[in-house]
Amino acid sequence: MELSATVVLIGITVLTSYIAWKNPELLNRWMFTPYLIKNRNQWDRFFLSGFIHKDNIHLLFNMFTFYFFGRVVEMFLLYRLGTGLGLITFVLFYIGAIIVSDIPTYFKHSDDYGYRALGASGGVAAAVFASIVIMPLSDICLFGIICLPGFLLGIIFLIYTYMQSKKGNDGINHGAHLYGALFGIFFILIISPQSALQFVEQIKSFRPF
């Protein structure tokens, strides 16, 4: 496995998640809890909650996804901005996505003492959708069975996530997925506005059969 910023972020997340599993007090302190952020000014929870996960499955799914899509975004930024600035921008992109994706949830649940969330889903979703903007026709496979071009799967995912975020009854922070995805899209378009034209041109060439 080639050492990269993506791999380093994964390594840090695996380590901090493992430490948190062994220390419930630390897990509770790092968890995204809007009520405590508002009433105790624990703003670091926006950042720290992205580096802990519920269990092995949650961690594996997020980090496995981030490895493949994060590398695409990282390499794109290195190519566009150069090594030093590209690496810094990529790390800020990932951390920024984790923070920004939780802002709507914060305002929605800031008076809900019982609400808690954790995980890097916002950052991972941002990486997935940033890579879709870069390579919209590349196939994304679900469970290695159903494969669709990234832009089609992205549309389906956004619709599903939006609908589920409105229901909010399955214990998953769909808002983080939705706003993380939007963050990833707009981030790439700001860094590289011409990516919008390239995206459209690639979509025009798409043929389902």
Long-range contacts (C-beta under 8 A, 24 or more apart in sequence): 4-71, 4-74, 5-74, 5-87, 5-90, 5-91, 6-66, 6-67, 6-70, 6-71, 6-74, 6-90, 7-67, 9-66, 9-70, 9-91, 9-94, 10-63, 10-66, 10-67, 10-70, 12-51, 13-50, 13-51, 13-53, 13-59, 13-62, 13-63, 13-120, 14-59, 14-63, 16-51, 16-52, 17-51, 17-52, 17-53, 17-59, 20-52, 21-55, 27-52, 27-118, 30-118, 31-116, 31-117, 31-118, 32-102, 32-105, 32-116, 32-117, 32-118, 33-115, 33-116, 34-105, 34-106, 34-107, 34-108, 34-109, 34-110, 34-112, 34-115, 35-109, 35-110, 35-111, 35-112, 35-113, 35-115, 37-106, 37-110, 38-106, 38-110, 38-111, 46-98, 46-99, 46-102, 46-103, 46-106, 47-95, 47-98, 47-99, 49-98, 49-102, 49-117, 49-118, 49-119, 50-95, 50-98, 50-99, 50-119, 50-120, 50-122, 50-123, 51-120, 52-118, 52-119, 53-118, 53-119, 53-120, 54-118, 54-119, 58-119, 62-119, 62-120, 62-121, 62-124, 63-120, 65-124, 65-127, 65-128, 66-120, 66-123, 66-124, 66-127, 69-124, 69-127, 69-128, 69-130, 69-131, 70-94, 70-124, 70-127, 72-127, 72-130, 72-131, 72-134, 72-135, 73-127, 73-130, 73-131, 73-134, 73-184, 73-188, 76-130, 76-134, 76-188, 76-192, 77-191, 80-191, 80-192, 81-191, 89-191, 93-126, 93-130, 93-187, 94-123, 94-126, 94-127, 95-123, 96-183, 96-187, 97-122, 97-123, 97-125, 97-126, 97-127, 97-180, 97-183, 97-184, 97-187, 98-122, 98-123, 98-180, 100-179, 100-180, 100-183, 101-125, 101-126, 101-175, 101-176, 101-177, 101-178, 101-179, 101-180, 101-183, 102-173, 102-175, 102-176, 102-179, 103-179, 104-175, 104-179, 105-173, 105-175, 105-176, 108-175, 117-173, 117-176, 119-173, 119-176, 121-173, 121-176, 121-177, 121-180, 122-176, 122-177, 122-179, 122-180, 122-183, 123-180, 124-180, 125-176, 125-177, 125-178, 125-180, 125-181, 125-184, 126-180, 126-181, 126-183, 126-184, 126-187, 127-184, 128-154, 128-181, 128-184, 129-154, 129-180, 129-181, 129-182, 129-184, 129-185, 130-184, 130-185, 130-187, 130-188, 131-184, 132-185, 133-184, 133-185, 133-188, 133-189, 133-195, 133-196, 133-199, 134-188, 134-195, 135-202, 136-199, 136-202, 136-203, 136-206, 137-202, 137-203, 137-205, 137-206, 149-206, 151-199, 151-203, 151-206, 154-181, 157-181
